[in-house]
Structures are given as C-alpha cells and as structure tokens.
C-alpha cells in the first residue's frame, strides 16, 4: 500500500525521521565538534571543549575546527576557538590557514581576530602569495585596508610573479572597486616599477586591458 503523501513528506523533511531512514546516528566526537564549528554552535563547542575535546581537531582534508569555522564565516565559533587556543596559522592540505583564508575571502571579523592572535604575516598560500594578494585581486577593500595597516610586505611576489598591485590589475575588472584597491595600494607605497615574469608592469597591463581609469591612477602616481 502506498504511503500517504503527507506522511511521506514528513518523513523526508523531518530531521529525526530522515536520520532513521538513512541509518545514520547523531554525530559524535571529532565530527560533531567540526559540525558545531561550521554551524556556529557555540554551546556545543563549549561543552565538548570542557569535556576534553582537542581544539586542533582536523577533518579529512586537514582543516582545523577554526579553519572550518572561518570557511563558514561562523564568527562566534571562531572567537571561542581562538580564545581556547586554536592556532590561527595551522595549515590544511592545500596550505590554507584561518588567517590566510580570512584574508583571501574577506572574512573581516575573523581576520581581525587572527591578527590579534598572532597571525604570521609572512605566511603564504598555495600560490606563494601573502593574504594581501588575493584580497587585492578579489576586491575586498576592508580586508585590504586592515592588512595594509600591518607590517605585511606590500610588494611580495607570488609564485606567478605577481605583487598585489599586479594581481589587482591583471585579474581585476578595472571597475570602481579595483580602482579603489589600486589607489589604496599606491597610497600605501606599493612599488609601481615591478613587472611580471615578462617584465610587464601594472601600468602596461592596465593599458593592455583597457583599464583607462586605473592606468590614469598609475600615471598620476609616477608610473612610466
């Protein structure tokens, strides 16, 4: 006899019933801790930490609970984990850290916490770049300003041969946000004469890409 439609819907949508149907029980141990970090479940994190759960628990790809929280932008969970001693510089399998990921993806509140907790400004991602470079490329203005207020190397060159300024021009769209990014980098003292592996400067790339307003900013700053 077919199951009534309303009952089937309740079984499919109801969390407890779905768990029974799948045969899966509630998450426990490391999996529960990581899930709590992802979902910003501070009460569960507190309870598990008090019971002896390691704050540096990692998932299958090497992400710590703090990195999991950072990826999910679970700010409260990240705050608790950092206060509990989580390492803001712990790398996962692809060389991300909570600090680097927060910088690259514009997780401003978490970035602020990682900086206060001793983020390694010289650390680099899988492309050999500091947090400043992807922040410039992706147009994260607030993140960029926060990083520029530190002693981070503004002219660091990544494995592709690009500085933050070069990446903002090469991979940016030349629009208002990237114009502000370039202006901020210029104001912070970024070198304008550094070229890519072929010696092509940010100004030359801006001209080639039809980024007239960015080219004008660079020219006004003395780029040749």
FIPA-871604 format. One record per residue: residue in one letter; x, y, z of N, C-alpha, C in turn. Coordinates in steps of 0.2 Angstrom, whole numbers, plus 5000, padded with zeros to 4 digits. Example, Ala and Ser with C-alpha at 12.3 -4.5 7.8 and 13.67 -1.06 7.14 Angstrom:
% FIPA-871604
A506649725039506249785039506649845039 S506449895035506849955036506450005039 
***
This chain:
% FIPA-871604
X500449945000500050005000500450065000 X500350114995500750174995500750215001 X501250245003501250285009500950355008 X500450375013500150435011500650495010 X500450535006500850595003501150635009 X500650655014500850695019501350665024 X501250605025501750565030502350555026 X502450545020503050535016503450605017 X503050655016503350725016503650735023 X503350715028503550725035504250685036 X504150625033504750585034505350605031 X505250635025505850655021506150725023 X505650765026505950835028506050835036 X505850785040505950785047506650765048 X507050805052507750785054507750715057 X507450705062507450635066507250585061 X506750585058506450535053506950525048 X507250575045507750565040508350525042 X508550545048509150505051509050435052 X508350415054508250345055508150315048 X507950345043507850315036508550305033 X509050355035509750345032510150295036 X509950275042510350235046510850265049 X510950335049511450375052511250395059 X511750385064511550415070511850485071 X511750515077511950585078512750585078 X512950645075513750655075514050655082 X514550625083514950615089515650635088 X516050645093516750655093516950715089 X517550705085517850755080517250775075 X516850735073516350755068515950805071 X515650795077515250835080515550905081 X516150905083516550965085516651005079 X516850975073516851015067516251035064 X515750995065515051025063514851085067 X514951085074514751135078515151205076 X515751195074516151245072515851275065 X515651235061515451255055514751295055 X514351265060513651295061513651355066 X514151375069514251425074513851405080 X513951345082513551315088514051325094 X514051375097514551395102514451355108 X513751335110513651295116513951225116 X513851195110514151135109514951135109 X515251185106515951195106516151195113 X515851245117516051245124515951185128 X515451145127515351085131515851035129 X516051025123516550975121517250995123 X517351065122518051085125518151065132 X517651085136517651075143517750995145 X517450955140517550885141518150855139 X518650895136519250875134519350865126 X518950895122519050895115519550935113 X520050915109520550955106520351005102 X520651065103520451125099520751125092 X521251085092521551075085521351015081 X520750985083520450935079520450955071 X520550905067520550915060520050875056 X519850895050519450855046519850815041 X519550785036519950735032520450775027 X520350835026520750875022521250925026 X521250905032521750945036521551005039 X520951025038520651095041520551085048 X520751125052520651135059519951155060 X519651155066518951175068518951255067 X519451285068519551355067519451375059 X519851335055519851345048519151335046 X518851275048518151265046517651315048 X517751345054517351405056517451465051 X518051475049518251535045517951525038 X517951465035517651455029516951465029 X516651445034515851455035515751525038 X516251565039516151635042515751635048 X515851585052515551575059515951615064 X515751675065516151725069516251705076 X515651685079515651675086516051605088 X515951565083516351495084517051515084 X517251555079517951575078518251605084 X517851655087518051685093518151645099 X517751595100517851545105518451505104 X518551475098519051435097519751475098 X519751535095520451575096520551585104 X520051605107520051615114520351545118 X520151485115520351425118521051405116 X521351445112522051425110522151405103 X521651405099521651375092522251415088 X522651375084523151405080522951445074 X522951505074522751545068523151535062 X523751505063524251485057524251415055 X523851375058523851305056523651285049 X524051255045523951245038523551185037 X523051185032522751125030523151095024 X522851045020523151005015523351055009 X522951105008523151145002523451215004 X523751215010524151275013523751335015 X523051325016522651375019522751375026 X522651435029522651445037522051485038 X521851485044521251535046521451605044 X522051625046522251695044522251705036 X522551665033522651665025521951665022 X521551625024520851615021520451675023 X520451695029520051755031520251815027 X520951825025521151875021520951875014 X521051815011520851805004520151815003 X519651795008518951785006518551845010 X518951895013518651955016518251935022 X518451885026518151875032518351925037 X518151985037518452045041518452025048 X517952005051517952005059518451945061 X518451895057518851835059519651855057 X519751895052520351915050520651965056 X520252005059520452045064520652005070 X520251955072520451915077521051875076 X521151855070521851815069522451855069 X522351925067522851965068523051985075 X522551985079522651995086522951935090 X522851875087523051815090523751795087 X524051835083524751825081524851795074 X524451815069524451785063525151805060 X525351755056526051765053525951795046 X526151865046526051905040526451885034 X527051845036527451825030527251755027 X526751725030526451655028526151665021 X526251615017526051615010525551555009 X525151565004524651515002524951474996 X524551424993524751384989525051414982 X524851474981525151514975525751554977 X526051544984526551584986526451654987 X525851674988525651734990525451754997 X525551814999525351835006524551845006 X524251855011523551865012523351935008 X523751975007523652045004523552034996 X523851984993523751974986523051954984 X522751904986522151884984521551934987 X521751974992521252024995521252074989 X521852094986521852144981521452124975 X521652064973521352034967520552034967 X520252004973519551994974519152064976 X519552114977519252174978518952184985 X519252154990519052154997519352225000 X519052275000519352345002519452345009 X518952325013519052325021519652285023 X519652225020520152175021520852205019 X520852235013521552265011521752315016 X521252365018521452415022521752395029 X521452335031521652305038522352275037 X522452245032523152215030523652265029 X523452325026523952375025524152415031 X523752405036523852445042524352405047 X524552345044525052295047525752305044 X526252265046526852275043526952225037 X526452195034526452155029526852185023 X527152135019527652165013527152175008 X527052245006526652265001526852244994 X527552234993527752214987528052144986 X527752094990527852024990527652004983 X528151954980527951924974527851854974 X527251834972527051764972527351724967 X527151654967527451604963527251624955 X526751664954526551684947526951744945 X527351774949527751834948527351894949 X526851894953526451954953526451984961 X526452044961526352084968525552094968 X525352114974524652134975524452184970 X524852234968524652284963524552254956 X525052214954525052174948524352134948 X524252094953523652044953523052084952 X522952144956522352184956522252204949 X522752224945522652244938522552184933 X522952134934522952084929522252044930 X522052024936521451984937520852024939 X520952094940520352134942520052154936 X519452184937519052204931519052284929 X519552314933519652384931519052434933 X518552404937517952444939518152484945 X517652514948517652564954518052534960 X517852464961518152434967518952424966 X519052404960519852394959520152454958 X519852504956520152574956520352594963 X519852584968520052594975520552554977 X520552494975521152444978521752474975 X521852494969522452514966522652584970 X522152624971522352684974522552674981 X522252624985522552614991523252584991 X523352544987524052514986524552574984 X524352614980524852674978524952714984 X524352734988524452774994524852744999 X524852675000525252635005525952625003 X526152654997526852644995527052594990 X526552554987526752504983527252524977 X527752484976528152504970527752494963 X527852544959527552544953527952514947 X528652504948529052484943529152404943 X528852374947528952294947528552264942 X528852234937528552194932528452124933 X528052094929527852024930528451984927 X528451914926529051874924529251904917 X528851934913529051954907529252034907 X529252064913529452124914528852174912 X528252154912527752194910527452224917 X527452294917527252324923526452334924 X526252354930525552364931525252414926 X525652464925525352514920525252484913 X525752454911525752424904525152374904 X525052334909524452284909523852324909 X523752384913523152424913522952444906 X523452474903523352494896523152434891 X523552384892523352324888522652304889 X522452304895521752284897521152334896 X521352394894520852444893520652474899 X521052474905520852494911521052564912 X520752614908520952684907521052714914 X520552714918520552744925521152724929 X521252654929521752634933522452654930 X522552654924523152674920523252754922 X522652794923522752864924523052864932 X522752824936522952824943523752814944 X523952764940524652744940525052794937 X524852824932525252884928525352944933 X524752954936524753014941525253004947 X525352934949525752924954526452914952 X526652924945527352924943527552864939 X527052814938527252754934527352774927 X527852744924528052754917528052694913 
***
